[in-house]
Amino acid sequence: MADGFPAWYRAYGDGVNIRTRPDPGATSVGQLQTDDRVLVTSLPVTGGAYGPQCGSQPGDQWYPVDHFGQRRYVITACLERV
C-alpha cells in the first residue's frame, strides 16, 4: 500500500463519469451517483481540462480507479476519501 493507495472514495454528485482516459473527451464507461464508492488505485494524474461538474476547474487532476478490473479515471473534484 504505497502512498495510502488503494483507498475507497465516494462520489458527491450524480452522473459522475468514469472515463477510459483522464480527459473529458474520452469515452465514458459508466457513471457514479452520490455516495457510490469506487476504489482509487494510486495518486492522481494530470489529464485534460474539465468542465464545471462537482465544482471542478481546468487543471484539476484525475484519480485512476478500478472499474471491473480495468484502469479508468474520475475527476478528483467529484470524489472524497471515506
C-alpha positions as a Markdown table, in Angstrom:
| # | Residue | x | y | z |
|---|---|---|---|---|
| 1 | Met | 0.0 | 0.0 | 0.0 |
| 2 | Ala | 2.2 | 2.9 | -1.3 |
| 3 | Asp | 1.2 | 6.5 | -0.6 |
| 4 | Gly | -2.1 | 5.3 | 1.1 |
| 5 | Phe | -3.4 | 3.7 | -2.0 |
| 6 | Pro | -5.5 | 1.8 | -3.0 |
| 7 | Ala | -8.3 | 3.5 | -1.0 |
| 8 | Trp | -12.0 | 3.8 | -1.1 |
| 9 | Tyr | -13.6 | 7.1 | -2.2 |
| 10 | Arg | -17.2 | 8.2 | -2.5 |
| 11 | Ala | -18.8 | 10.3 | -5.2 |
| 12 | Tyr | -20.5 | 13.5 | -4.3 |
| 13 | Gly | -22.6 | 14.3 | -7.3 |
| 14 | Asp | -24.9 | 12.4 | -9.7 |
| 15 | Gly | -23.8 | 11.4 | -13.1 |
| 16 | Val | -20.0 | 11.5 | -12.4 |
| 17 | Asn | -18.4 | 9.9 | -15.5 |
| 18 | Ile | -15.9 | 7.1 | -15.3 |
| 19 | Arg | -13.7 | 7.5 | -18.4 |
| 20 | Thr | -11.2 | 5.4 | -20.3 |
| 21 | Arg | -8.5 | 8.1 | -20.2 |
| 22 | Pro | -8.0 | 11.2 | -17.9 |
| 23 | Asp | -9.8 | 13.5 | -20.4 |
| 24 | Pro | -13.3 | 14.8 | -20.7 |
| 25 | Gly | -13.4 | 13.8 | -24.3 |
| 26 | Ala | -12.6 | 10.2 | -23.5 |
| 27 | Thr | -15.3 | 7.5 | -23.7 |
| 28 | Ser | -17.5 | 7.3 | -20.6 |
| 29 | Val | -17.8 | 3.6 | -19.5 |
| 30 | Gly | -20.1 | 4.3 | -16.5 |
| 31 | Gln | -21.4 | 6.8 | -14.1 |
| 32 | Leu | -21.3 | 7.2 | -10.3 |
| 33 | Gln | -24.2 | 8.6 | -8.3 |
| 34 | Thr | -24.0 | 10.4 | -5.0 |
| 35 | Asp | -22.4 | 8.2 | -2.3 |
| 36 | Asp | -21.4 | 5.5 | -4.7 |
| 37 | Arg | -18.0 | 4.0 | -3.7 |
| 38 | Val | -15.0 | 3.5 | -6.0 |
| 39 | Leu | -11.5 | 2.1 | -5.4 |
| 40 | Val | -8.9 | 4.7 | -6.2 |
| 41 | Thr | -5.7 | 2.8 | -7.1 |
| 42 | Ser | -3.0 | 5.5 | -7.0 |
| 43 | Leu | -2.1 | 9.1 | -6.7 |
| 44 | Pro | -4.0 | 11.5 | -9.2 |
| 45 | Val | -2.7 | 12.1 | -12.6 |
| 46 | Thr | -2.8 | 15.2 | -14.8 |
| 47 | Gly | -5.2 | 15.0 | -17.7 |
| 48 | Gly | -7.4 | 17.1 | -19.9 |
| 49 | Ala | -9.2 | 20.2 | -18.7 |
| 50 | Tyr | -12.7 | 19.6 | -17.3 |
| 51 | Gly | -15.9 | 21.5 | -17.1 |
| 52 | Pro | -17.9 | 22.6 | -14.1 |
| 53 | Gln | -19.0 | 19.1 | -12.7 |
| 54 | Cys | -18.6 | 18.9 | -8.9 |
| 55 | Gly | -17.0 | 22.4 | -8.9 |
| 56 | Ser | -14.0 | 21.2 | -10.9 |
| 57 | Gln | -11.7 | 23.7 | -12.5 |
| 58 | Pro | -9.5 | 23.5 | -15.6 |
| 59 | Gly | -6.2 | 21.8 | -14.5 |
| 60 | Asp | -7.9 | 19.5 | -11.9 |
| 61 | Gln | -6.4 | 16.1 | -11.8 |
| 62 | Trp | -7.9 | 12.7 | -12.3 |
| 63 | Tyr | -7.9 | 9.6 | -10.0 |
| 64 | Pro | -7.1 | 6.3 | -11.5 |
| 65 | Val | -9.9 | 3.9 | -10.4 |
| 66 | Asp | -10.6 | 0.2 | -10.6 |
| 67 | His | -13.7 | -0.4 | -12.8 |
| 68 | Phe | -14.4 | -4.1 | -13.2 |
| 69 | Gly | -10.7 | -4.9 | -13.2 |
| 70 | Gln | -9.8 | -2.1 | -15.7 |
| 71 | Arg | -8.0 | 1.1 | -15.0 |
| 72 | Arg | -10.3 | 4.0 | -15.6 |
| 73 | Tyr | -10.4 | 7.7 | -14.5 |
| 74 | Val | -12.6 | 10.0 | -12.5 |
| 75 | Ile | -12.1 | 13.8 | -12.0 |
| 76 | Thr | -10.7 | 14.4 | -8.4 |
| 77 | Ala | -13.2 | 17.2 | -7.7 |
| 78 | Cys | -16.0 | 14.6 | -7.7 |
| 79 | Leu | -14.5 | 12.2 | -5.1 |
| 80 | Glu | -13.7 | 12.3 | -1.4 |
| 81 | Arg | -11.9 | 9.7 | 0.7 |
| 82 | Val | -14.1 | 7.6 | 3.0 |
